[in-house]
């Protein structure tokens, strides 16, 4: 990354340093060490809790000592995904970035701007000696992407601020004041494999090139889900020809719409050409179905070596369950002012087969907690009927809007002052750590915003460079404007 081309320079310098540090979710040890050393080098009070969250404090600049303490918060981990032909070891290798017009991108991998750019802004403020602000606490949480582990483990009293600005949103000019809660459902189909009946022919069907995306932010964009597409084909073929499933592998992250996948199955040898023809027709129909949202689909089918298959009864139960599994938007918000916002949804995120089991992961979201429970129970009941072993996460709470938020008013007023336009004050269907913070710090005033990101949780992740300067200017204006206690 050519840092001299990017402004604010201090932020992009910090981002370049961060992207040289491996930080996959649940493996943030190197990043934690870096933050602790950063605090030590700059003489700033720094602490880490049992979960691995890091808090670095900075005193007020002269004249701002009587301002409320503001917490700036970002998560230190990143989703690690790559194109199939890219070689990278996310545990050891840096992220390679480049500038493409107004966008910052990575070479065939996720960029790490979710939420590395928020971390970079915090570090730039901590390092600075010319920014006006009251007392600041910079909170860096771990493992946000695969379970909100850091936010779950954060104890009351670890931070002392009165206000919190979460820097983990993805559209400049949008100020988020509430978020959805979520539950993750895990279904496990167990079996003992057996040899395929005599006269069976094996086929491997694959799909790639889908846009995928974030299962909260992008669930309403009618994008194709690789798991659901492959399941549709398997169901049709099973009903017509009685196939035997051998493999199903698709999806990696619990919070992403899967972009590719493969299935291996067997069929009576005299039906193989009919199945090939059906696949070609199916591919054409699906391409037409998603001709607006997914324009680069690649369908392929080839013969493959024979292998052990699932017992017929388990194969049937699994295929039928995957066809029936609810996926996408379940309900929109009922309140007129936010009727555009998704209220409740479910996304089937991954299917991974092995020698003795197939594991399915699906995530449910809602900003109405009773509907979240209903959606999660609906998915759970389906898998129970299909004979799977089902477990669910404890989930995380929704963050409810505070209609009397002083911080929201400050954020909106400073935005209008800087840019001479109104920001959008919104709720988000994705989960934010603010929901968990609100449980342990019920009186904390919170907002969330950030620069524009696209393609998050995928190798298409990119950061709109000019919006970083806008968010930076806005953040500094907020810190300067917050009134005395």
C-alpha positions, 0 to 999 in steps of 0.5 A: 500500500502506498501510504503517501497517496492516502489521507488522513495519513496517520490513519492509513499508516496505522492501517498498514501496520495493522494489516501486517499483523495476522489477526484471524478471529479467535487468533488475535494474540499477535494483535493483543501483543501489538496493542499492549506494546503500543500503549507502553511505548506511548506511555498510556495506561493500558490493560487487558482483561481475561477475555483478551479485550484491550483498553488504552486510556488517554487523558484530556488535552488542556482545557478539556479535562471536565468533558465526559469520558468517551469510549472509542471502540472497534474489534481487532479480529477480521474475517479471513477469506480468499479466492480459491487460487490465492495462496496465503497463510492467514495465521502468518502472512500479511494482507497485501493491499492496493489502490484501485481508483477511489477504493482500497482493496486486497489482493485476492483476500478480505481487506481487514477494514472490517474493523481494522480501519476503526482500530487504525482511527483509534490508534491514530488518535492515541498517537497524536499530540494535536487533537483536542479531546476530553478523556478517552478510552479506546476499547479493542475487542476480540473475536467479534466476527465468530461469536462476539466473544470479546463483548460477551466477556467484557465485565462491568467496570472495565471501561468507565466512559459515559459515551461510546462511539462504535467504529464498525459501521459500513456506510459513511453518512449513516449513524446507527443507533440500534441493531438486531440480536442474533442466534446461531443454530448448529445441526449435525447429521451423523451416520455410518457410510456405506458402499454405493449400490451396484450400477451407480455413477458418481457426479460432482456439481460445483457452483462459484462466482456468487457475490455472497456478502454479510448475512445481516447487511446484505440479506435483503438484496436477493443475492444467491445463496450457494447452499440453497441453490445446490440443495434445490438441485439435489432435492429435485434429483432425489425426488426424480431419481433417488440419488445418494449423497456423498459430499456437500461442502459450502460456506465458511463463516457463520455470518456470510452468505456462501459464494461457492460450493460442491456436492458429490452424489451418485445416480443410476448409471442409465440416468446420468445423462438425464441428470447432466441435462437437468443440471444444464437447464437448472443452471440456465434457470438460476442464472436468469433468476439472479441475473441482476444480483449475481452476474458471474455464476459459474456452474460445472458438473463432471464425473468423479471417482466412486466413494462411500455414500450416506445411508439412503434414509439419512441422505433423504432426510438431509436433502429434504431438510435443506430444501425446506430450510427457511432462508432470507428475509422473514419479516420487515419492520412494522414501524412506519418510519423504519419499514425499509429495515429488515426485522427478522431473517435467517441465513444458512451459512455453511454445510461441511461434510466429513467421514461420519457427519454433516454439519450445518450452520444457520444464523437467525437475526431480529431486532424483536427478541420474541421474533428472534426466538420464534425464527430460531425455534422454527429452524431448530424444529426443522432440523429436529424433524429431520433427525439431526442433533441441534444446538444453538448459541445463547445469542446476543441481544438487540440494541434498542434505540435511545430516543433521548440520546445526547450523543446522537444529537451531537453526532448529527449536529456536527455532521450537518455543520461539517458537510451541510447535509443531514446524516441518516439516523438508522437501525441496522439488521446486522449485530453490533457489539453495542447490544452486549455493551448495553446490557452491562452498561445500561446508562451508556450513550452509544452510536455507531458509524464508519467509512464506506465498505463494500463486499465485507466478509469476502475477497471483494471487500473494499474501502472507499478512500475519501470516506475515511477522511470524512469520518475522521474529520467528523470524529475529531469534530465530535470529540471537540464539541462534546460539552462539559459535564 
